[in-house]
Amino acid sequence: MLLFRIVFVVLLTGLAGVVDRIFAGHWPNLLCVSVVLLLTLFVSFALTWYLGNASRGVALRKVVVVGDVGDSLPDPPAAMPNAQKWYIESTSPKQGLPHSCSFVEFDERGDYLDFHQHKHAYGKVLALAKENEHLIVVMFLHGWRNNGQSGNVVDFNEFLHQLATNTDVNGPHHRVHGIYLSWRGACLKHAIDPSGETFRQVAQRYGGDVVDLGQAARFPTLNERLETFSYFDRKSVPEHLSSGTSLSRTIMTCAHVAKRFRSRCHVFLIGHSFGGLMLERTFQNATIGELIMAWPFSQEVSSEDVKANPLPFDTVLLVNSAAPSIYAKQFQSLLAGHGHAMFRYKVVGANSPVFFSLTSSGDWATGKIHRLANTFCFLLPTLRRKHRGDDFILASAAGSKDVLIPQSYYYRHTPGHNPLLVNRFIEESKIPASDVPVAPISQLRANLLNSGKTLAFGTSPRNGEPAKQWRINFPPDTDAFKDFSQYKTGSQTYLPVVWEQKAGVYAYKDTAYWIIRCTKEIIKDHNDIWSQQAIDTYVALYIISLALREQKPDGAS
């Protein structure tokens, strides 16, 4: 980005010289322009240096290898500060098992910054799978404005703690292990608040700070504001620059290793913002072969021989995805075909969700800024195609087949803000007060116990308001969500294909990809992804995906 500015100013300065020769006599004005441009460049360099560039091309948690260690890499030495460790483990709690986290970092072309991180990560999963009957592996890929030393590290480890603390509801304790997948999500040093309660609690559980505060911004607010201008620069990495081979290798390897040695192990993958875009551009493509291999293709097979979810993942969750929805459109269509193939042979869990994309209506970054930033994408020749409304896009209605939807519409909208793709809504549930869990049962624990049975869940109190109960619905009950579901062109409005009814049933709502819209009471904005209300919701979706995969489709014996 800085090199681009250098070249740009040099070219303008050279151009000024050429124009000076053409328009002799006006050189003082041209000289002033050149001086201003050079001063702007100098100030830009000085300000960037003072605020601090985010680390580039260097692993922030480099694995220290002494001598020939063979195939197995050692854990970090106890004396090493947590902020430098490639693997951290909480101190043994009074009850239950400790939880832990591995780190794997990638450069801006998608390659490993330190291959030993990957090797240690899957080796650790293998060891934990052999040692623990009940293992939960949670992988998280962060988004914009973060890296391997940012606040997301702290919040992710708080999530691991809550999961480890509450999953022992019936039977043996679960061993929870996280894998933090990191890339250069910010151009400037990130903002972090070490005074928060979560920061202190996580540091206490691990026996020291888990991030290096020396990597944080001197002026957090200023860095946050200026980082806004890196939108296109950072978006280009997951969408166009990162190959994804190494990322997919780590995700698939760790998941397969866990499942191969513990079939009852659960694997939960989460991506946020541009991390969601990176997963859609890389990881999803890595799953297509396994999905299609599971299709019966008209063979006479028993439904017991086919798995509706052949992937080594139980739940994949994208939160406030900043991906253009053109990619979600393709993947949702594939999973609709997958669901049809499974349903045809009455496979258990035929339409159970594996992939979730959860977006808040309060997320202005993906709802408004993304759309504004991509306003002129229709000028690109690659986005000039138009889809027919009857091409599995709009519900049958007068004139819908003649409607033409620009492909640029899918690019301007992210999945959770595209009414043509959203097929679930989280709305407040009006259940009796007597049925609402009360202390000492936390909402998260109650969700682990009950959400899979009812598609309902609760969230903890926020800002003095009482705990709330929610339900995942389609069609929506609220007027706001009903209005959102309308595709508007000119003076006409149409409903998306998910509203299509056959014999009184919404025939196209059940696929393995739920694109869900929730209210800002659950996730208030783009970065509010680790609030207690958001965590309560993630756990509910995780349990729902586990429960629905055990259900037989309608009509199956």
Buried (B, 14 or more C-beta within 10 A) or exposed (E): EEEEBEEEBEEBBEEBEEBBEEEEEEBEEBBEBBEEBBEEBEEBEEEBEEBBBBBEEEBBBBBEEEEEEEEEBEBBEEEBEBBBBBBBBBEEBEEBBBBBBBBBBBBBEBEBBBEBBBBBBBBBBBBBBEEBEBBBBBBBBBBBBBBBBBBBBBBBBBBBBBBBBBBBEEEEBBBBBBBBBBBBBBBBBBBBEEEEEBBEBBBEBBEBBBBBEEBBBEBBEBBBEBBEEBBEEBBEBBBEEBEBEBBBBBBBBBBBBBBEBBEEBBBBBBBBBBBBBBBBBBBBBBBEEBBBEBBBEEEEEEBEEBBBBBBBBBBBBBBBBBBBBBBBBBBBBBBBEBBBBBBBBBBBBBBBBBBBBBBBBBBEBBBEBBBEBBEEBBEEEEBEEEBBBBEBBBBBBEEBEEBEBBBBBBBBBBBBBBBBBBBBBBBBBEBEEEEBBEEEBBBBBBBBBBBBEBBBBBBBEBEEEEBBBBBBBBBBEEEEBEEBBEBEEEEEEBBBBBBBEEEEEBBBBBBBBBBBBBBBBBBBBBBBBBBBBBBBBBBBBBBBBBBBBEBEBEEEE
